[in-house]
Amino acid sequence: MIKRKILVYIILSYAISWVFWLPLLLNHQMGSQLPQLPGQFYMASFGPLLGAVLTSVFCEGVPGLKTWIMRTYSQRFPKKWLALAVLMPVCYGIAGIVVHRVIAGVWPDWSHFGLTQKLPGFSLWQTALVWIVTFGLGEESGWRGFLLPELTKRFSLRKSSLIVAVVWIFWHLPAFWFNDTYLKMGPGIIGWVISLCFGSVLLSWLSNGSSFSVIPVLIWHGGFDLITASDEAAQVIAMVCSMLVIVQGIYLIRKMVKSEVKQSNLM
């Protein structure tokens, strides 16, 4: 049953997101003139959330959906995890800004900090809201709100987080044929894959500490995207933030291994 739920979930999440991205891909690669909705790229971020909703209904009916909603959006978790979700991206940003000053010899342009041409005319707070609602709420309701808890029924938190990372990485696949950020990545894709793997470990740790509530996770994800996807972060700041996530991920994965060894010795 668990295997079936996971498979159904992955298929639905990919299908929903990729349907939104397909016109963008065809227009870019083949010069098609398919109509596009405003913000269609961002709409695809709700694929993981909708996949979780549909899978819950298909596999367990309305009661299963209610159970998933109550757990996924629960506020009954230690609030230190919420504080961590806010403070970590802030610390990444501060570190990135300082390194940018050292390397470039100037401070970032504060009037454009956090903003991106992908969201023209948006203020800092509007941009932050977009990231939190789309790739925060939309993605994390599925990856860490549905897929991770299902995987932990069969695997350790460490293994589950790495499986989620693989699913998460391949979910982005169509974007490499139409989105400028991914098209220009080149060899940097290696660093991107590594950062997503360790980012998945970090987010799984945060999600587990929050009893699989996605509220801290979606805030972290939205905050991280706000900093790293801004035009001012195109070089140094984004690299520093990703490196800090990798360092945290390495520490956490070592901690998870030690915990697994300790548990096996007690059995």
N, C-alpha and C positions, 0 to 999 in steps of 0.2 A: 504493500500500500504506500509506504514512504517513498520507495523508488519511483512508483508511478506518479505520485504527486510532484516529485522533483522534476521528472521528465516533462510532465504536462506543463508545469510552471515555466520551465526554460523555453519550451516551444512557444507558448503563448506570449511570453515577455519579448522574445526575439521577434516574433511575427508582428506584434502590435507596433513596436518601435521601428522595425525595418520598413513597414508599410508607410510610415510617415517619412522615412528617409529616402525611400525609393525614388520618388519624383525628383528630389534634389540631386540624387546620383545620376539619373538619366539626363536631366537637364545639363548637368556639368560635363558628363562624359560623352554624350551623344548629341548635344545641342537640341534636345527635345524642348518643346514649348509647353510642357505640362503645367497646369496652374498650381500655384503655391499659396498657402495661407500665411498670413503674417506670423512670424515666430514658429514656423513649422518645425524647424530644427529642434527647438526646445520642447515642442509637444511630444516628441519621441521619448523624452525622459519619463513620461508617465507609463511607458510600456511595462516596466517592472511592477509598478503599483497595480495597474489593471490586470496584469498577469496573476498577481496574488489574489485579487478579488475573485476573478473568474475561476481560478484553480480551487480556491476555498469552497466556492459554490458547487462546482462540478464534483469535487471529491467528498465533501462533507455537508453540503446543503447550506441553508441559511444559518443553522446553529454554528456550523464551522466558520462561516464568515463573521458572525458576531464574536466568536471566541478570538479570532485573529484580530479584529478591530480593537477589542478590549485590551489585548496584550500589546499590540503594536503601538497604540497611541496612549498607553497608560502613563499616568504621571506619578505612579506609586513606585518610585525608585529613589535612592539616596541622592540628594541634590548636589552632592560633590561632583557627580558625573556631568551634570549640566554646567557647573562652573568650569570643569576641565574642557568641555566641548567649546566653550567660549574663549577661554584663556589660551588654549593651544594655538589656534590660528592667529590670535593677536601676537603671541610670542614669535611665531614663524615670521609674521609680517615685520615686526620690529627688527629681528635678526637679519632679514632680507634687506631692509632699508639701510641698516648700518653697513652691511657688506657692500651694497650698491654705492654708498658714499665713499667707502675706502677704495673700491676698484675704479669707479667712474670719476671720482673727485668732486662730484656734485650730488646734492640731494635729489630724489625724484620730484617731478612736478606735482606738488600737492593738489593743485586744482584739478588734475586728471587722475589722481590716485584712486584705484578701484574701479575706474570706468573703462568701458571698452566700446570700440566702434561697432561691435556686433549688436549693441543696444544703444543706438544713437538717440540723444536727447534725454536719456535717463540720468537721474541724480544718483548719488552714492547709495542712498537708502533704497531707492527703487531698484537699482542693480542688485543690491544685496537680497532684496525680497525675491527677485526673479531666480537667483541662484538657489535660495533656500526652498522655494516652492517647486522648482523644476528638478534640477539634479540633486537637490537635497531630499525633499518629500517624495518626488516621483520615483527616484532610483532607490533610496534607502528603505522605503516602505516595502520594497520587494527584496533587494539583496540582503539587507540585515534584518528586515522585519518578517520575511517569510522564508527565504532560502536558507539562511544561516541557522535559524532554530530547527528547521526540518533536518538539516545535515547533522546537527549536534545530537540528534536522536540515534545516529549510527556511528558518528566519528567524534574524535576529540575536537576541542575548539580550534586547535592549531590546524589540523587537517581540514576541518570545515572551512576555516578562513581562507585557506589556499585554494580549495575547490571553488569557493565563491569568487576568488580572484580570477581564476581561469574563465569562468562564465562571464564575469564582468569585462574582462579584456576582449573576448571575442564578440561581446555585444556591441562594441564600438566599431567593428569591422567595416560596415558600409561607409562610415565617416572618412575613412582613408581614401575614398574615391571622389569626395566632393567638398569636404571642409578644409579650408586653408590651413588651419592649425595642424591638422593631421597630414595634409599633403606636403607641408614643408618640414615635417619632422625628420625625415631622412634617417641616418644612423641613431638619432636621438630616440628612436622608438625603443631601443634597448633600455635606456634609462627610464622611459615612460612605463614599460612593462615591469621593471624592477620596482619602481615607486608605487605602482598599483598593487603589486603583490604585498609589499610591506604595509601599504596603506590599508589593504584589506585586513591584515593582521591587527593593526591599530584600531580600526573601526569595529572589528569583531570583539576585541577586548573592551572597548567602550560600550558596545551593545550588550555584551554579557554582563558587565557591571551594572547596567541599567535594566536588568531582567528582560532584555530584548525589546524594550521600548525604543522606538526610533527617534524620539524627540532630541536627545543629545547628539545622536549620530547625524541627523539631518542638519542640525545647526552647525556642527563641525564641518560637514561636507559643503554647505553653503558658504561658510566663512572662508574655507580653504579656496574654493573656486573664485570667490570675490577677490582674493589677494592674487592668486596665481594666474587667473585668466584676464586680468586687467592689462591694458596696453602698456602701462608703466612697468609691468612685471615681466615683460616679454623675454628678458635675458636673465639678469643676475637674481632678481628677487624670486622668480619662479624656481630657479635652480636651487637656491638656498633652502626654500620651503620644502622642496621635494627631498633634498638631502637630509633635512631634519626628520621628516617622516620615515625615511629609510632607517636612520639611526634608531629612532623609537621602535620601529618594527623589528629590527634585529634584537634589541633588548627584550622586547615582549615575547618574541618567538623563542628565545633562549629560556625565558621565564616559564613559558608554557611547556617546553620540553622537560625542564626540571620538575614541574608539577606532575607531568605524566609519569616520569620515572618514579617519583615519590609515591604516587597512587598505585603503580604496579608493584612496588615493593611492599606495600601494605596489604595487598591481596593474597 
